[in-house]
Amino acid sequence: MTVTIEHYLVLSAILFIIGAYGVIVRKNLIIVLMSLELMLNASNLAFVAFSNVLGDLTGHIFVIMSITVAAAEVAVGLAFVVTIYTHHETLNIDVLRMLKG
Amino acid sequence: METIIFYVFAATSVIGSLVLVSHKNPVASALSLVLTLFSTAVLFILLLAHFIALIQVLVYAGAIMVLFLFTVMFLNLRDESLRFDAVKVPVKLGILSLLLLISGYFIFIGFKKIPPLNTMVISHPEPFGTVEGVGEVLFSDYLLPFELTSVLIVVAILGVVVIAKRRFD
């Protein structure tokens, strides 16, 4: 039994679902950010798989851009986390309701 | 051989991500995310994306995870309420099964609409996915997006400095 592209796509979908589950269920803001990284990583896997089957390197370029955006997003997000923690003394997203969400 | 490597590293990536979303300790979650990212890097090598695998290990598993671990260490979270999740166990199972159902539906119609791929992983000739191949495309066809990325990074750095220096009144 050989590995086809569908295997990679299904694995990517599974990782994406687990990441989305973590974003919905967890209370800790840092772990929510980590689950977000997991979802981005899953989409990168799908990009690389399609890039292989189509023989086109554009997918690789897109993954490089996606990793750059993820790095920038994590830097800004963790700066927010540190600021929120110094101000509110908690990272529980059920307590942080100053936007009345 | 490739089949065995695929299944082993697919299993480790799924296990790592499950530990990430279920473990109580943020440090354990971060380390399991490192495991997942390394396994995905191996899968990228199987898909002949050598340069992407390199970037994945250097940037994702290196820089980003060090940032996460530094923040966890820096904050030294002792909040007991964070040990519990936002919802109860039946709601969790409901959310998980709903997500599985939705994605299963989209996988089904996706595989029905597109012509069946059924392709094995293709072994392209040498410059595909190496630094040479990706660099040639990146610096010819996609030069403008590549340069705009630097603007994004400058904006992110400025934003981080402004946010981190702000003091609430």
HADDOCK unambig.tbl for C-alpha pairs under 7 A between the chains (distance, minus, plus):
assign (segid A and resid 2 and name CA) (segid B and resid 3 and name CA) 6.01 0.50 0.50
assign (segid A and resid 2 and name CA) (segid B and resid 120 and name CA) 6.85 0.50 0.50
assign (segid A and resid 3 and name CA) (segid B and resid 3 and name CA) 5.76 0.50 0.50
assign (segid A and resid 3 and name CA) (segid B and resid 120 and name CA) 5.97 0.50 0.50
assign (segid A and resid 3 and name CA) (segid B and resid 121 and name CA) 6.98 0.50 0.50
assign (segid A and resid 4 and name CA) (segid B and resid 118 and name CA) 5.98 0.50 0.50
assign (segid A and resid 4 and name CA) (segid B and resid 119 and name CA) 5.34 0.50 0.50
assign (segid A and resid 4 and name CA) (segid B and resid 120 and name CA) 4.29 0.50 0.50
assign (segid A and resid 4 and name CA) (segid B and resid 121 and name CA) 6.02 0.50 0.50
assign (segid A and resid 5 and name CA) (segid B and resid 118 and name CA) 6.78 0.50 0.50
assign (segid A and resid 5 and name CA) (segid B and resid 119 and name CA) 5.97 0.50 0.50
assign (segid A and resid 5 and name CA) (segid B and resid 120 and name CA) 6.28 0.50 0.50
assign (segid A and resid 5 and name CA) (segid B and resid 121 and name CA) 6.47 0.50 0.50
assign (segid A and resid 6 and name CA) (segid B and resid 118 and name CA) 6.98 0.50 0.50
assign (segid A and resid 15 and name CA) (segid B and resid 14 and name CA) 6.50 0.50 0.50
assign (segid A and resid 17 and name CA) (segid B and resid 99 and name CA) 6.39 0.50 0.50
assign (segid A and resid 17 and name CA) (segid B and resid 100 and name CA) 6.94 0.50 0.50
assign (segid A and resid 18 and name CA) (segid B and resid 17 and name CA) 6.77 0.50 0.50
assign (segid A and resid 18 and name CA) (segid B and resid 18 and name CA) 6.83 0.50 0.50
assign (segid A and resid 21 and name CA) (segid B and resid 96 and name CA) 6.26 0.50 0.50
assign (segid A and resid 22 and name CA) (segid B and resid 21 and name CA) 4.96 0.50 0.50
assign (segid A and resid 25 and name CA) (segid B and resid 85 and name CA) 6.19 0.50 0.50
assign (segid A and resid 25 and name CA) (segid B and resid 86 and name CA) 5.56 0.50 0.50
assign (segid A and resid 25 and name CA) (segid B and resid 87 and name CA) 6.38 0.50 0.50
assign (segid A and resid 25 and name CA) (segid B and resid 92 and name CA) 6.86 0.50 0.50
assign (segid A and resid 26 and name CA) (segid B and resid 85 and name CA) 5.13 0.50 0.50
assign (segid A and resid 26 and name CA) (segid B and resid 86 and name CA) 5.78 0.50 0.50
assign (segid A and resid 27 and name CA) (segid B and resid 82 and name CA) 5.99 0.50 0.50
assign (segid A and resid 27 and name CA) (segid B and resid 85 and name CA) 5.49 0.50 0.50
assign (segid A and resid 27 and name CA) (segid B and resid 86 and name CA) 5.32 0.50 0.50
assign (segid A and resid 28 and name CA) (segid B and resid 82 and name CA) 5.73 0.50 0.50
assign (segid A and resid 31 and name CA) (segid B and resid 26 and name CA) 6.76 0.50 0.50
assign (segid A and resid 49 and name CA) (segid B and resid 47 and name CA) 6.55 0.50 0.50
assign (segid A and resid 52 and name CA) (segid B and resid 47 and name CA) 6.30 0.50 0.50
assign (segid A and resid 52 and name CA) (segid B and resid 121 and name CA) 6.98 0.50 0.50
assign (segid A and resid 52 and name CA) (segid B and resid 122 and name CA) 6.63 0.50 0.50
assign (segid A and resid 53 and name CA) (segid B and resid 119 and name CA) 6.96 0.50 0.50
assign (segid A and resid 53 and name CA) (segid B and resid 121 and name CA) 6.82 0.50 0.50
assign (segid A and resid 53 and name CA) (segid B and resid 122 and name CA) 6.51 0.50 0.50
assign (segid A and resid 57 and name CA) (segid B and resid 134 and name CA) 6.66 0.50 0.50
assign (segid A and resid 60 and name CA) (segid B and resid 52 and name CA) 6.89 0.50 0.50
assign (segid A and resid 61 and name CA) (segid B and resid 138 and name CA) 6.56 0.50 0.50
assign (segid A and resid 71 and name CA) (segid B and resid 64 and name CA) 6.35 0.50 0.50
assign (segid A and resid 72 and name CA) (segid B and resid 153 and name CA) 6.31 0.50 0.50
assign (segid A and resid 72 and name CA) (segid B and resid 156 and name CA) 5.63 0.50 0.50
assign (segid A and resid 75 and name CA) (segid B and resid 160 and name CA) 6.76 0.50 0.50
assign (segid A and resid 76 and name CA) (segid B and resid 156 and name CA) 6.47 0.50 0.50
assign (segid A and resid 76 and name CA) (segid B and resid 159 and name CA) 6.77 0.50 0.50
assign (segid A and resid 76 and name CA) (segid B and resid 160 and name CA) 5.29 0.50 0.50
assign (segid A and resid 79 and name CA) (segid B and resid 160 and name CA) 5.83 0.50 0.50
assign (segid A and resid 79 and name CA) (segid B and resid 163 and name CA) 6.43 0.50 0.50
assign (segid A and resid 79 and name CA) (segid B and resid 164 and name CA) 5.64 0.50 0.50
assign (segid A and resid 80 and name CA) (segid B and resid 163 and name CA) 6.73 0.50 0.50
assign (segid A and resid 83 and name CA) (segid B and resid 164 and name CA) 6.18 0.50 0.50
assign (segid A and resid 90 and name CA) (segid B and resid 79 and name CA) 6.88 0.50 0.50
assign (segid A and resid 92 and name CA) (segid B and resid 82 and name CA) 6.08 0.50 0.50
